Amino acid sequence: MTAHGACPWVGLRPFGRDDEARFFGRSIETRAVAELWQRNRLTLLIGDSGVGKTSLLHAGLVPYLANNGARVVPVGDLNYRRTLPAPVITARGRTLFALLSSWQPTEEPSRSVGLTIAEFFRRKTATAPPGTSTLVAIDGAESVLRRSTAGKPEHRRFREELEVALRAFPEVHLLLSIRPDCVEEAGDLAGVLGETPVQYALPPLDRQSAIDALTRPLLGTHLQFDPGVPARLVDTLTVEHSTSGVALVEPALLQVLCAELWEGLRGGGTLSVIVERVLDDVDGMLAEFCTRTLFTLTTDHGLPTCEIGGWMRRAFTTSPDETSPCEARPAPQSDRPKDLTDTVVRAVEDRHLLKFCRLADGDGFQLQHPRLANALQRLGEAPTARPDPTAGDLLREAERAMSAGNLKLAEKYTRAVLAMTEREHSELHISARIILGDIAHMRADHEAAWQAYDNALAMELMADPRSPAVAYLFAAIARVRLLQGDTESALGSARSGRLITADETITLLELGQALWYVNRHQAAVKELNVVLERDPAHAEALRIRGEIYADWGKSQQALDDLANVAIAAPPSARAAYILAAGPHAPVSRREVEELREEGRQHGLVLMYLARSFRKRGERDFAAELAGEALQATNPRLSHHHRTQVERIARRQ
C-alpha cells in the first residue's frame, strides 16, 4: 500500500500530549512510574537520550494519571520559548520562566513573569482536598543539574528556589526526568527533603512492545503489514541488554525505521517493497541515517565533514578484517580530538548516536545501538535524498539551539529562516526577527537587539496593531533602551505599549521602570501598584518597587518588598536590600564580592553597593565601586543615577 494522508508514526520527534492515541508499547512502564510518582516526594526517571522519557511523560504518564483522577500538572521543561521577548522575561532568568510557562501552557505567558515556584505550588495545592498529592514533573532536568553548568548563577538561583518550594509544600511530588550521568546531582536535591529519591531506569522496548509500537498506530488507517513482517522488522533492531540479558529495541532507532518506511511510501513505493528493502539492508538504512545526521552536526558546528564520523569509527568500533566483523565498543568521554568540545559531543548524544555509560576508570560513551558500528563503516554510501528543510523546520532548529545555549548555531538557523522568508511578512519571519533580538540581548548587544525587535514590531503593527505581541515588543524595546541608557526613548516605547489593551502586566512593569530611570519615583511606584493590586505576590513587581524604594531612600518600604523576593533574588535585588538595610546591618565582604562579580556590568548593582559603603564610611571602596558603575553597560546608569555615582567617585 502507498502513502496518503498523515503519517501514522510520529517520526523522529518525541510523542506529545496530543499523540496519546498512537502511543503504544509502554503500558507496563506507565503504570510502574505512575505508582512511584504518586507515592514518593521525589522520583527520578532515568534514561539515555532517545529511550523515550519525554514521550512516556507526555503521551503516557500524564494522560494515564489524569484519566485516573490524579492531580497532575502538564509536563514542565526548561526549553527556550519565544512567547515573550527575552528582555521582559524578568531578571530572575529564562530557565525559571521556561519551567513556569510550561507548567501552565494555556495561560498567557505574562502570567509566568511574576510567578515563583512556591507561589505556583501554593495556587495548585490550595483547592486540593486534604491529603491529596499534586504531581509535577521537569523533563530534561540534567541541563540545570550537571556540574558543568551548576555554577551558573541563574541555575544556582533556580535550584535554590525549587528546593525552598519543595520544603514548603510537602504535598507536591516531583518527578525529574534525567540522563544517567546526573543521578548523583539529582540525589543532592533529594537531600534537602530528608528523603532518598526513588529511581526508575527506563529500559528500551522489549520485543512485543516494539511490535505494538510499530503496528498499532496503523489501526484505522489504510496501511497494514503482511503477517510476520513486523516481527522481522523489529528483530533487525533487537540487541541483548547488558544487565537483564533480554532482547530489547532502542525506541530512537525504531523511530528511524518508521521514518524510513514513511519516506519510502511518500516517494511512491508500496509498503511491501519498502519493507523488503529495509530488511535486505538494515545497515545501509542506518548508514543513511548516520550520514544525514553527521552532515547536519558537522555543518552546525563548523567542522570538517568527516571529523565526527571519523572519531566515532576510531573510538567506538573495532576495525573489521577477514576473520572478524566490525563491533561496537565503549570509550572514555575524554577520548576525543580537541575540536570536539562538550557541546559537540552532547549534540551527538542528543541526535541519538551515542549514549552514556560507566567504565571501570570513569564515565564514557558508547554507540546507541551496536548495529551503528557497521553503519559507521558505510558512511556516505549513496545517502537517500531528503526534502529540503522548510522555514518551520529551521525555526525549530533555532529554538533547539537556543535551549542548548548555542547562540551561534541559533543565529545561523534564524538567519536562514529570514533569507527564506525575506519577501514575506509571515509569522515565521516575525518569529525569526524576535529570536534574532533575543540572541543579541543575551549577548548584551543592545543596538542589534533593538533593531531586530523594531523590525518585528513594524511587521506586527501591519498585521494586527492591537495584538498582545505588539505590546510585548514595545515593552522589549523599552527595556533595551533602558539598558542602553536612553531613558527618553525607553519611556516613549513603554507609553506606546501601555496603549495596547492586551494584558497590561508587562507594559506596566516597563513603564514603571522607565519612569524610575527618569527620576519620577512616585509615578513609577503608582504604575507598579496597579500590578500589585491585582496580584499582591507578583515577584517582579515587588522586586522593581523594592529597588525603587531603596534608591528613593524609603528603606522600610524597600525592605518589606525585597524580603518577599529574597529567595533566589537576582543581584540587583540583593544589592538594593544591602543599601536599604543601612550601614549597621551585617554584610560579609565575601557576599559583596560575589555580587560585584556577578553584577560586574550591572550599573545598578554597583551603584547600590557604592552608596551602601559610602554610608558605612568606606569612601575609598565606595569610590572604587562607583567607578565601576560608571563603566557598566548592562544596564548603563541613567542620567540621574550617574549624577549620584559621580559624586561618590569624587569622594564627595
QUIKA-V136340 format. One line per field, one symbol per residue. ss: DSSP state (H for helix, E for strand, L for the rest). Layout:
ss->???
//
This chain:
ss->LLLLLLLLLLLLLLLLHHHHHHLLLLHHHHHHHHHHHHHLLEEEEELLLLLLHHHHHHHHHHHHHHHLLLEELLLEELLLLLLLLHHHLLLLLHHHHHHHHHHLLLLLHHHHLLLLHHHHHHHHHLLLLLLLLEEEEEELLHHHHLHHHHLLHHHHHHHHHHHHHHHHLLLEEEEEEELHHHHHHHHHHHHLLLLLLEEEELLLEEHHHHHHHHHHHHLLLLLLLLLLHHHHHHHLLEEELLLLLLEEELHHHHHHHHHHHHHHHHLLLLHHHHHHHHHHLHHHHHHHHHHHHHHHHHHHLLLLLLHHHHHHHHHHELLLLLLLLLLELLEELLLLLLLLLHHHHHHHHHLLLEEEEEELLEEEEEELLLLHHHHHHLLLLLLLLLLLLLHHHHHHHHHHHHHLLLHHHHHHHHHHHHHHLLLLLLHHHHHHHHHHHHHHHHLLLHHHHHHHHHHHHHHHHHHHLLLHHHHHHHHHHHHHHHHHLLHHHHHHHHHHHHLLLLLLHHHHHHHHHHHHHLLLHHHHHHHHHHHHHHLLLLHHHHHHHHHHHHHHLLHHHHHHHHHLLLLLLLHHHHHHHHHHHLLLLLLLHHHHHHHHHHLLLLHHHHHHHHHHHHHLLLHHHHHHHHHHHHHLLLLLLLHHHHHHHHHHHLLL
//
